[in-house]
Amino acid sequence: MTDQPQYTAGFRDRLFDKDPFPLAIWYPAETGEKPVRHMGVVSSAARNAPFADGGPFPMVVFSHGSEGHRFNQFWLAEYLARRGYIVAVPQHAGDNYLDASEARQLAIIERRPREMALALDLLLDHGDIAPHIDQDKIYALGHSAGGATVLKMAGWDFDARAWQSYCAVNADKDHVICQYAPQDHHIEGLQGRYGGPVVSVRDDRISAVVAITPAFGVAATDDGLADINVPVLFVEADTDEILLDQVNAAHFRKLLKGRAKFVRIKGAGHYSFLPKCTPYIAENFGFLCRDFGRDREAIHRTVEQVVYGFLQHVKTGEIQGR
């Protein structure tokens, strides 16, 4: 298997603007790339180029982290596009850098997978894009809250009562996860909508999942993960300074032992999977620039190879679900 580029990275933004959400795609093209800026970070892509010949291509729908945006992992999207993948990234309503009014709340945990499914619906109905999508090879990838989002699309029945119970004891030491823990009326609402305290939003079109430092492991149970039957890759940070390891990465690892692939990225922190920092970000949001022993670009190169290798093995059937 070679990871050399076969194409240039095509790029189109705001396919659906704000109705229902801004969405960007990267895809295999043959037109030469030119400099582009994503939130101040310089890269290169072939903006609005035609799709390359040779399709249809597998597609990855991507869910960004909480309070993020559709360009958070543009570096990975470009890498995959140059190697024959379409990557589509909706910007989640109520949980992005412009509007974080519902970040890390139960409403977003229900809504995010539905937005991903709607993005997929729209793309599969898009006259120019749909013919280039291999509908038998649709994968989902996400970071942090986005990692939890794609796991739900794979069949994780997110247990809100387990989240509530955990935070009743651990609120003081896990503020990130517990500041918006569900209350009794939230649990009652779920009971009415789903017949239990779970958020169930499986999408059977998704045939593999990559979860990068997924959040909300406190809501994962044996029963809740029992129905995941597609190949899953977890990409863990060597030092996750935001999510407590024992109730997130280590907890998923324990529950899914033998049923998923886990790769720990040396020198990485929780935000090492974001783009390299600009001077503005470093000055105003320094916590987003913290890594733990390796240059961020080197971390990105490792992640690119790990994710691409996994997707290629899934595509060829070398890795299969149960």
Beta strands, then each sheet from edge to edge (+ up, - down):
strand 1: 8-12
strand 2: 23-29
strand 3: 34-38
strand 4: 41-47
strand 5: 57-63
strand 6: 86-90
strand 7: 133-143
strand 8: 158-159
strand 9: 198-199
strand 10: 209-212
strand 11: 232-237
strand 12: 261-265
sheet 1: 3+ 4- 1- 2+ 6- 5- 7- 10- 11- 12-
sheet 2: 8+ 9-
end
